[in-house]
Amino acid sequence: MKKIICIHAHFSNIHYLTELFQKEKTLALEHYVMTDFLDQITTDNLTNFIEKKIEENVVGVIITCTMYSNLIKQKLILNKPILRVEDPLIAHILANPHKKSLIFSNPKTVKETIKKIDIAYLEKNLALDYEVHIVPDAFDLILTNQKMAYQKALLNYLYLNNDGFSGDIYLMQLSMAIISKEQLTEFGFPIFTILDSLDAIVKQELLTR
């Protein structure tokens, strides 16, 4: 059976991938949650950890934590593709001609993610057309498994600040997909999550191997 290694910073992201792959009967997901290492993990020890988990039947690695994905620059580890869940969303941002508001809940991931986005804009010779917003005092809620409080904090932020956003809205972390599509449609303007662009790229990059 084919296997995908999934690297998380907290347990809440597991069910998103479980739902994404639920119809794949010949595929197994192997989840590793590394919450304790959020502030201590380095490129070397994360790479070494992944290398030790790779076996012959592994078709790829998915990293759901943007802090961790920013540490891994290469596209392959031991010839296995590395899929960072935010990369398809970044591609969507680049293809979208409208202005954007990029919203984060974890302040620690903003700098490196924005650096990655700016490089992509530069490579495509595009003018920067986005603003960055950070939901205050929210990310610790999901790290401590306060899912409903986290969802409420995100929704309240969107409601209270909707007049201040510029253009289409992007929720830049997988954990922010805790807001359902039904809830997002109530705002009456485009709001995109990582899940909106993840399905197609997963099938293209991993399931065809």
Helices and strands as residue ranges (DSSP letters): E 2-8, G 11-13, H 14-20, E 27-33, G 35-37, H 43-53, E 58-63, H 66-69, E 76-77, E 80-84, H 86-95, E 100-104, G 107-109, H 110-123, E 130-134, H 139-143, H 147-161, G 162-164, E 168-171, G 174-178, H 181-185, E 191-192, H 194-205
